[in-house]
Amino acid sequence: MTDDSDGRAEDEDGVGPTTAGDTEIGGGDEGTDGAAGGVGGTGSEKAGEAAVDSGIDADVLADGWRLWNEEPSGRAIVVFRPDVFDADRFPAPCLPTVYLTNGSRNARPGAGQRRTDEWHVTLFLEPEVEAESTTFDDRAAALEGVRDVTERFVAGAIDYRGAYQVPREAYLDELDDLIGGE
């Protein structure tokens, strides 16, 4: 990829600019290295990592959620309203993020790099604030889990206040207003 003067990356073949926060999900960028939405086999996968056949489609995510990154191995990151978590309206580190991974959940250095047969869907409210995590037997089931957690978040059905040991009431009140909850 090359970097254009407007800060957008463009594929070597000149096909479509993309950025990490683009709203277009899946399709159109097959053959890229996986950053910002490309999926499919590129020959650049690490030994032992097969490319995943299908990417995250727009219908998998609830309103306001955007694909941030998807790797050829199937791991993905989706984020909620990156347009408002820009440090002006909401603190950037508080960007609600869902990780779709098949790495080990052990809390030791490098454990997440070990691939497992299980897939995990984890919602973070901040880098160290995990709201919930669910384990699935395969990626297809985990994609349904991504849909479920993003829909429940937007509907206000996730108790994100309960995830904080020391709640930040002013911020959480504004987040309630943003998602239309409570």
HUQUIJO-V689130 format. One record per run of one state. SS is the DSSP state (~ for helix, > for strand, _ for the rest). FROM is the first residue (numbers start at 1). TO is the last residue. If there is no record, write none. Layout:
# HUQUIJO-V689130
SS | FROM | TO
SS | FROM | TO
This chain:
# HUQUIJO-V689130
_ | 1 | 1
> | 2 | 3
_ | 4 | 8
> | 9 | 10
_ | 11 | 16
> | 17 | 18
_ | 19 | 34
~ | 35 | 37
_ | 38 | 57
~ | 58 | 60
_ | 61 | 64
> | 65 | 70
_ | 71 | 75
> | 76 | 80
_ | 81 | 91
~ | 92 | 94
_ | 95 | 96
> | 97 | 103
_ | 104 | 110
~ | 111 | 113
_ | 114 | 114
> | 115 | 126
_ | 127 | 128
> | 129 | 136
_ | 137 | 138
~ | 139 | 154
_ | 155 | 160
~ | 161 | 163
_ | 164 | 168
~ | 169 | 179
_ | 180 | 182
